[in-house]
Amino acid sequence: MVDGMHIIEKIQEVLVEIEPMIASHSGKIQFVKFEDDIVFVRLEGACATCPASLYTLTCGIEDRLRKDFPDIKGVLPVID
């Protein structure tokens, strides 16, 4: 995989691409960190409490990130 700072920038670019989809459901996504090949994000707004948020994380965000970064192990939510 590429160096840590470069991949974080690229992950954030992909999340910006995904953001309109999340916003269309009254939600927001925020990058938190990238650690041990796992992307941590915070879902806000309606997405924070939506029962389908796990589906959004795995079948939406994770699948999209893996297109560019096949070594990513997963996307996990950060819950405050």
Secondary structure by P-SEA (a helix, b strand, c coil): cccaaaaaaaaaaaaaaaaaaaaaacbbbbbccccccbbbbbbcccccccccccccccccaaaaaaaccccccccccccc
